[in-house]
Amino acid sequence: MNKKNLIILLFISYIATFLRFYINNNILVSTIGSFIYGFVIARKISNSEKEILLSGFCSCLTSFSGFILILYQLLIKGYYFKLFFYLNFIVIFNLLIMYFGYSISRKMT
């Protein structure tokens, strides 16, 4: 990766982290990230652009640790049904949103 792409990656990662800090809703953040991920993988763009958008923006925005924290809090409180429901809901919902983003992107090309 050249210096220009590295600087762009750092800037995009900063923007995503900044957005994550101000959007304090894990479901909303994971929905946005899944849509963008599906949208980007369907586009015919260079590998370096995909790396910047997927590894830089989506990874910093979605914050897997925030998702795990919620699951952990449900687990230690003994809310096993909520834990099971939330885990399955988020995974299935985000797969559908990712497919929706993919489909929208394919229709645009």
C-alpha positions in Angstrom: 0.0 0.0 0.0 1.5 3.3 -1.0 1.6 6.4 1.3 -1.4 8.1 -0.3 -3.6 5.1 0.3 -2.3 4.7 3.8 -3.2 8.3 4.6 -6.7 7.9 3.1 -7.1 4.7 5.1 -6.2 6.5 8.3 -8.6 9.4 7.5 -11.5 7.1 6.6 -10.9 5.1 9.8 -10.9 8.3 11.8 -14.2 9.4 10.3 -15.8 6.0 11.0 -14.5 5.9 14.6 -15.8 9.4 15.1 -19.3 8.4 13.8 -19.3 5.3 16.0 -18.6 7.5 19.0 -21.6 9.7 18.3 -24.0 7.0 17.1 -24.5 5.1 20.4 -26.9 2.4 19.0 -25.4 -1.0 18.1 -28.3 -2.1 15.9 -28.2 1.1 13.9 -24.4 1.0 13.5 -24.3 -2.7 12.5 -27.2 -2.1 10.0 -25.3 0.8 8.3 -22.1 -1.2 8.3 -23.7 -4.2 6.8 -25.4 -2.2 4.1 -22.2 -0.4 3.1 -20.3 -3.7 3.1 -22.8 -5.4 0.8 -22.9 -2.3 -1.4 -19.1 -2.1 -1.7 -18.4 -5.8 -2.5 -20.8 -5.6 -5.4 -19.0 -2.6 -6.9 -16.2 -2.9 -9.5 -13.6 -0.9 -7.8 -9.9 -1.5 -7.2 -8.7 -3.7 -4.4 -7.1 -0.9 -2.6 -10.4 1.1 -2.6 -12.2 -2.0 -1.3 -9.6 -2.4 1.5 -10.0 1.2 2.5 -13.7 1.1 2.6 -14.2 -2.4 4.1 -11.2 -2.6 6.5 -11.0 1.1 7.3 -14.5 2.4 7.4 -16.7 -0.6 8.0 -14.4 -2.2 10.6 -14.0 1.0 12.6 -17.7 1.8 12.3 -19.3 -1.5 13.3 -17.1 -2.2 16.3 -17.5 -5.9 17.0 -16.6 -5.3 20.6 -19.8 -3.3 21.1 -21.8 -6.2 19.9 -20.0 -8.6 22.2 -20.4 -6.3 25.1 -24.2 -6.3 24.8 -24.2 -10.1 24.5 -21.9 -10.4 27.6 -24.2 -8.1 29.6 -27.2 -10.2 28.8 -25.3 -13.3 29.7 -24.2 -12.2 33.1 -27.7 -10.9 34.0 -29.1 -14.3 33.1 -31.3 -13.1 30.3 -30.7 -16.3 28.2 -33.8 -15.9 26.0 -32.9 -12.3 25.2 -29.3 -13.3 24.5 -30.4 -16.0 22.1 -33.0 -13.8 20.4 -30.6 -10.8 20.1 -27.8 -12.9 18.7 -29.9 -14.5 16.1 -31.8 -11.4 15.2 -28.7 -9.3 14.7 -26.9 -11.9 12.6 -29.9 -12.7 10.3 -31.0 -9.1 10.1 -27.5 -7.9 9.1 -27.2 -10.7 6.5 -30.4 -9.5 4.9 -29.3 -5.9 5.0 -26.0 -6.8 3.5 -27.8 -8.6 0.7 -30.1 -5.6 0.2 -27.0 -3.3 -0.1 -25.5 -5.8 -2.6 -28.7 -6.0 -4.6 -29.0 -2.2 -4.8 -25.4 -1.9 -5.9 -25.8 -4.5 -8.6 -28.8 -2.7 -10.0 -26.9 0.5 -10.2 -24.2 -1.0 -12.5 
